[in-house]
Amino acid sequence: MFRNRATGATLRTLSGGAAHDAVRTSWNGRTSTGAYVPSGTYSWTLTVAPADKHGASATASGSLKLTGGAAVRRDHVGSDGIGDLLTLTPSGALTFHQGDGAGKFSTKTTASGRPASIMAVPFGDLNGDRCDDVLVRLNSGALRAYRPGCGKALTTSTTYTTRGTSGWNQYNVLTSPGD
């Protein structure tokens, strides 16, 4: 059985038949319906009943860190299910600071060369590649959705899709809804 450590929700239960001498199991990081579970930390429990039905079942448990799962909003750097912070300096350096889950930051990923007057907003996975994307409003009023890829910096050559060619500069605040 695999459970989300943060919520306690059971995500998948696997079962099998009789085994002799050793038990091996694996999990592909998906629910029983085939959907990717979010990247993050999960606990597991393995329970084995005796084949002769005499005696108590044996139980083992532990935890694992899943990466490459469904994107978790604002988790750009570590794909660890923990939100990160996006900052823009006056010199145009756009930086993802990796959150550690305890209110601090560990590593960071930076790319420079952007005008300091842009507005960058971390967003969820807009294109289904299981990596979070970033909306950027340019001075011209255009809105772009950038797809930097998991753990990658948002460079000036990062692939993007134009979401609007003008009018977005009338807003002084852009935000991304979420938890």
Residue pairs with C-beta under 8 A, 6 or more apart in sequence:
1 10
1 12
1 13
1 14
1 44
1 45
1 47
2 10
2 11
2 12
2 13
2 14
2 27
2 37
2 42
2 43
2 44
3 9
3 10
3 11
3 42
3 43
3 44
3 45
4 11
4 37
4 38
4 40
4 42
5 40
5 41
5 42
5 43
5 63
6 40
6 41
6 81
11 31
11 37
11 42
12 27
12 30
12 31
12 32
12 37
13 32
14 25
14 27
16 23
16 25
18 51
19 48
20 51
23 46
23 48
25 46
27 44
29 36
29 37
29 66
29 68
29 69
30 36
30 37
31 37
35 70
36 69
36 70
36 130
37 66
37 69
37 70
38 69
38 70
38 71
38 72
38 81
39 66
39 67
39 68
39 69
39 70
39 71
39 72
39 75
39 79
39 80
39 81
40 65
40 66
40 69
40 72
40 80
40 81
40 82
41 63
41 64
41 65
41 66
41 80
41 81
42 63
42 64
42 65
42 66
43 61
43 62
43 63
44 61
44 62
44 63
44 64
45 59
45 60
45 61
46 59
46 60
46 61
47 57
47 58
47 59
48 57
48 58
48 59
49 57
50 56
50 57
50 58
65 80
66 81
67 78
67 79
67 80
68 79
68 130
68 150
69 79
69 130
70 125
70 130
71 124
71 125
71 130
71 131
71 132
72 81
72 82
72 83
72 132
73 83
73 122
73 123
73 124
73 132
73 176
73 178
73 179
74 83
74 84
74 122
74 132
74 176
74 178
75 81
75 82
75 83
75 84
75 99
75 132
76 84
76 86
76 96
76 109
76 122
76 131
76 132
76 134
76 148
76 150
76 151
77 84
77 96
77 97
77 98
77 107
77 108
77 109
77 151
78 84
78 98
78 107
78 151
79 131
79 150
79 151
82 98
82 99
82 100
82 101
83 99
84 96
84 97
84 98
84 99
84 105
84 122
85 96
85 97
85 99
85 105
86 94
86 95
86 96
86 97
86 120
86 121
86 122
86 134
87 94
87 95
87 97
88 94
88 95
88 114
88 116
88 118
88 120
89 95
89 116
90 116
91 112
91 116
92 112
92 113
92 114
92 115
92 116
93 110
93 111
93 112
93 114
94 110
94 111
94 112
94 114
94 120
94 153
94 154
95 108
95 109
95 110
96 108
96 109
96 110
96 153
96 154
97 105
97 108
98 105
98 106
98 107
98 108
98 109
99 105
99 106
100 106
109 151
109 152
109 153
110 153
111 153
111 154
111 155
111 156
113 155
113 156
114 120
114 156
115 138
115 139
117 139
118 136
118 137
118 138
118 139
119 136
119 137
119 174
120 134
120 135
120 136
120 154
121 134
121 135
121 136
121 137
121 174
121 175
121 176
122 132
122 134
122 176
123 132
123 133
123 134
123 135
123 145
123 176
124 132
124 133
124 176
124 178
125 131
125 132
125 133
126 133
126 145
126 147
127 133
127 145
127 147
127 161
129 147
129 149
130 150
131 147
131 148
131 149
131 150
131 152
132 150
133 145
133 146
133 147
133 148
134 145
134 146
134 148
134 154
135 143
135 144
135 145
135 146
135 163
135 174
135 176
136 143
136 144
136 146
136 154
136 160
137 143
137 168
137 169
137 171
137 174
138 144
138 169
139 169
140 166
140 169
141 164
141 165
141 166
141 167
141 168
141 169
141 170
142 162
142 164
142 165
142 166
142 168
143 162
143 163
143 164
143 168
144 160
144 161
144 162
144 163
145 160
145 161
145 163
146 154
146 158
146 159
146 160
147 158
147 159
147 160
147 161
148 154
148 155
148 158
152 158
168 174
